[in-house]
Amino acid sequence: MPTLRALECFVAVVDAGSVTAGAAQLHLSQPALSHQLASLETEIGTPLLERLPRGVRPTPTGRALLDDARATLSAADRIVQTGRALAEGRQGRLRLACAESMTVPLLAPTLRKWTRKYPHIGLDLTEFTSADAMADALSNGDIDLAVGPASTQFTGVTHEIGTEDVVAVIPEGLDLADKPAIRWTDLAGRPIVHYHPSNGLRGWFDSVATAHGVELDAVTRTRNATTAAQLAHAGLGIALVPTTALPARFAGIVTPLRPPLQRSVVVMVGTQTDALTRRFVDDLVARGMGARRS
């Protein structure tokens, strides 16, 4: 298999018109360049250059191979340039995952910044309702990084963005609407807008309620925390909702829990050494939780 160096020597000598000029162009000694040419001609099985009294010119075989040699060198150069751009984070594609309730409040500002500042970087987004499902996707190599609650199943690298509170959304007219805070015992026997099993909030809230001696009575279930807040506001029941899931300018009654219930928000990273991933993670962590709801 011809080496790139041999092809480079062949093209340089043809362009320069002599072995001496070609060697000077490549900063090689003439014997070293002649050795590369001889190796290439041995590999091909026929002379590629005709030695003249003053200089050289390609043989018919050399002329036939010249375009392919140039194309090969050009492709190799593109590989190097693309690799450097990827390593420096100037080009490439990131496969992102995010807990669906966090996409707009947490991820969108950084996505907006990147689409403006790095227009040559592709950003693919997949939304999840489970931190464990995102951890599985990372472990399988399906995504590069994931933004959301911490997963106990993920053993890779995580960077904390911040914490968020879980609050209760109370239907108007309910006797709990005027309380300054809601305790878990206040939820006993109340209609609850709960979550589908595919959403990790269901198992978490059920376990916390059980620890307080309460069983949550689901009047309906949804996969989406933002929908849960809206259903509670519409009067279906009480919803427990992470603050990032509350719609902008939400008009419903939002009440804190006592004792407070919080969860960490993190970035889980599949390839820590990748420059593009590191830069995106740094921007996410630097921004943090952004504007927080009280």
C-alpha positions in Angstrom: 0.0 0.0 0.0 1.6 3.3 -1.0 2.3 5.7 1.9 1.0 9.3 1.9 4.7 10.4 2.2 5.5 8.6 -1.1 2.5 10.1 -2.9 3.5 13.5 -1.5 7.0 13.1 -2.9 5.7 12.0 -6.3 3.4 15.0 -6.6 6.0 17.4 -5.4 8.6 16.2 -7.9 6.1 16.4 -10.8 5.0 19.9 -9.7 8.5 21.2 -9.2 9.9 19.5 -12.3 13.0 18.0 -10.6 14.0 15.8 -7.7 16.2 18.6 -6.3 13.4 21.2 -6.3 10.9 18.7 -5.0 13.2 17.7 -2.1 13.7 21.4 -1.2 9.9 22.0 -1.3 9.4 19.1 1.2 12.5 19.9 3.3 13.9 16.4 2.5 17.3 15.3 1.4 17.5 14.1 -2.2 18.4 10.5 -1.2 15.4 10.4 1.2 13.0 11.6 -1.5 14.5 9.3 -4.1 14.0 6.4 -1.7 10.3 7.3 -1.4 9.9 7.5 -5.2 11.7 4.1 -5.6 9.4 2.5 -3.0 6.3 3.9 -4.8 7.5 2.7 -8.2 8.2 -0.8 -6.8 4.7 -0.9 -5.2 3.1 0.2 -8.5 5.3 -2.1 -10.6 6.5 0.4 -13.2 8.3 3.7 -13.5 6.3 6.8 -12.7 8.9 9.4 -13.7 11.1 9.8 -16.7 14.5 11.1 -15.8 15.6 13.8 -18.3 18.9 15.6 -18.7 17.4 18.5 -16.9 14.7 17.5 -14.6 11.9 14.8 -14.7 8.5 14.4 -16.2 5.8 11.8 -15.5 5.6 8.7 -17.5 2.2 7.8 -19.1 1.5 5.7 -16.0 2.6 8.6 -13.8 0.3 11.0 -15.6 -2.6 8.5 -15.2 -2.0 8.3 -11.4 -1.3 11.9 -10.8 -5.0 13.0 -10.3 -5.6 10.2 -7.9 -2.5 11.0 -5.9 -3.5 14.6 -5.6 -7.0 13.6 -4.5 -5.6 11.2 -1.9 -3.4 13.9 -0.4 -6.3 16.4 -0.4 -8.5 13.9 1.4 -5.8 13.2 4.0 -5.4 16.9 4.5 -9.2 17.3 5.0 -9.1 14.5 7.6 -6.4 16.3 9.5 -8.2 19.7 9.4 -11.5 18.2 10.3 -9.9 16.3 13.2 -8.3 19.4 14.5 -11.6 21.3 14.3 -13.3 18.6 16.2 -10.6 18.4 18.8 -10.8 22.2 19.3 -14.6 22.2 19.4 -15.0 24.3 16.3 -16.9 21.6 14.4 -18.8 18.4 15.0 -22.2 17.1 16.3 -23.4 16.6 19.9 -26.1 14.2 20.8 -27.9 15.7 23.8 -30.5 14.3 26.1 -32.7 16.2 28.6 -35.4 15.6 31.1 -38.4 17.0 29.1 -39.5 19.4 31.9 -36.0 20.9 31.9 -35.5 21.4 28.2 -36.9 24.9 28.0 -35.8 26.5 31.3 -32.3 24.9 31.5 -31.1 23.7 28.2 -32.7 26.1 25.7 -30.5 29.2 26.7 -27.3 27.2 26.1 -28.7 25.8 22.9 -29.6 29.3 21.7 -26.0 30.5 22.5 -24.4 27.6 20.6 -26.5 27.9 17.5 -25.5 31.5 17.2 -21.8 31.2 18.3 -21.0 27.8 16.7 -23.2 27.5 13.6 -21.1 24.6 12.3 -21.8 22.4 15.2 -24.9 20.2 15.0 -27.0 19.7 18.1 -29.4 16.6 18.3 -31.8 16.6 21.2 -33.8 13.7 22.7 -36.1 14.2 25.6 -36.7 11.7 28.4 -39.0 11.3 31.3 -36.6 9.1 33.3 -33.1 9.8 34.6 -32.3 6.1 34.5 -33.4 5.9 30.9 -30.9 8.7 30.1 -28.2 6.9 32.0 -28.9 3.7 29.9 -28.7 5.7 26.7 -25.3 7.2 27.8 -24.0 3.8 28.8 -25.0 2.4 25.4 -23.3 5.2 23.5 -26.6 6.5 22.1 -26.0 10.1 23.4 -23.1 12.2 24.5 -24.4 14.0 27.5 -27.7 14.2 29.5 -29.2 17.0 31.6 -31.6 16.1 34.3 -32.0 14.6 37.8 -29.1 12.5 39.0 -29.5 8.7 38.3 -28.4 6.2 40.9 -27.7 3.8 38.0 -25.1 6.0 36.3 -21.5 5.3 37.2 -19.8 7.8 34.8 -18.9 11.4 35.3 -21.5 13.9 36.5 -21.3 17.7 37.0 -23.8 19.4 39.2 -25.8 22.3 37.8 -27.8 23.0 41.0 -30.8 21.9 42.9 -34.5 22.5 42.5 -37.5 22.3 44.8 -40.6 20.2 44.4 -43.8 22.2 45.0 -47.5 21.5 45.3 -49.9 22.9 42.7 -53.3 23.3 44.5 -56.6 23.7 42.7 -58.5 26.9 43.4 -61.2 26.6 46.0 -59.5 23.7 47.8 -59.2 24.2 51.5 -55.4 23.8 51.2 -55.1 26.7 48.9 -54.6 29.2 51.7 -52.0 27.2 53.6 -48.4 28.7 53.5 -46.9 25.2 53.1 -48.2 21.7 52.4 -47.1 18.7 54.5 -47.2 15.1 53.2 -50.0 14.3 55.7 -52.1 17.0 54.1 -52.1 14.9 50.9 -53.7 11.8 52.6 -57.0 11.0 51.0 -56.7 13.9 48.5 -57.1 13.4 44.7 -53.6 13.5 43.2 -52.6 14.3 39.7 -49.9 11.6 39.6 -47.4 10.3 37.0 -47.2 7.4 34.6 -44.8 4.6 35.5 -42.4 5.7 32.7 -41.8 9.0 34.5 -39.3 8.7 37.3 -41.2 11.1 39.5 -43.8 8.4 40.2 -41.5 6.1 42.0 -39.8 8.9 43.9 -42.9 10.6 45.1 -44.5 7.3 46.1 -41.4 6.3 48.2 -41.3 9.7 49.9 -45.0 9.6 50.6 -44.7 6.1 52.1 -41.8 7.3 54.3 -44.3 9.9 55.7 -47.0 7.2 56.2 -49.1 8.5 53.3 -50.4 6.7 50.2 -51.0 9.0 47.2 -54.5 8.6 45.7 -54.0 9.1 41.9 -57.1 10.5 40.2 -55.3 10.6 36.9 -51.7 10.0 35.6 -49.6 11.8 33.0 -46.1 11.4 31.6 -45.4 15.1 31.7 -44.8 17.2 34.8 -45.8 20.5 33.0 -49.1 18.8 32.1 -49.6 17.7 35.7 -49.3 21.4 36.9 -51.8 22.5 34.3 -54.3 19.7 35.2 -54.0 20.7 38.9 -54.7 24.3 38.0 -57.7 23.0 36.0 -59.1 21.5 39.2 -58.4 17.8 38.8 -56.4 17.4 41.9 -53.1 18.3 43.6 -49.9 17.9 41.6 -46.4 17.6 43.0 -44.2 19.3 40.4 -40.5 20.2 40.2 -40.1 24.0 39.7 -38.4 23.6 36.3 -41.7 22.1 35.0 -43.9 25.0 35.9 -44.9 26.9 32.8 -43.7 30.5 32.4 -46.1 33.0 34.1 -48.0 30.1 35.6 -51.3 31.3 37.0 -52.0 28.4 39.4 -51.5 28.2 43.2 -48.0 27.1 43.9 -47.2 26.1 47.5 -43.9 24.9 49.0 -43.7 21.5 50.8 -42.7 21.1 54.4 -40.2 19.6 54.9 -38.8 20.8 51.6 -38.2 18.2 48.9 -35.3 18.9 46.5 -33.4 17.1 43.8 -30.0 17.6 42.3 -29.9 18.7 38.6 -26.8 17.4 36.9 -25.0 16.8 33.6 -24.1 13.2 33.0 -21.3 12.8 30.6 -20.5 9.9 28.3 -17.0 11.0 27.0 -15.3 13.3 29.4 -12.2 13.8 27.2 -14.0 15.1 24.2 -13.3 18.9 23.7 -16.8 19.6 22.3 -18.5 17.9 25.2 -16.4 19.6 27.7 -17.2 23.0 26.3 -20.9 22.4 26.3 -20.8 21.1 29.9 -18.8 24.1 31.0 -21.4 26.5 29.6 -24.2 24.6 31.3 -22.5 24.5 34.6 -21.5 28.2 34.4 -25.1 29.2 33.7 -26.4 27.0 36.5 -30.2 26.9 37.2 -30.8 30.4 35.7 -33.8 32.3 37.0 -35.2 30.4 39.9 -38.8 30.3 41.0 -39.4 31.1 44.7 
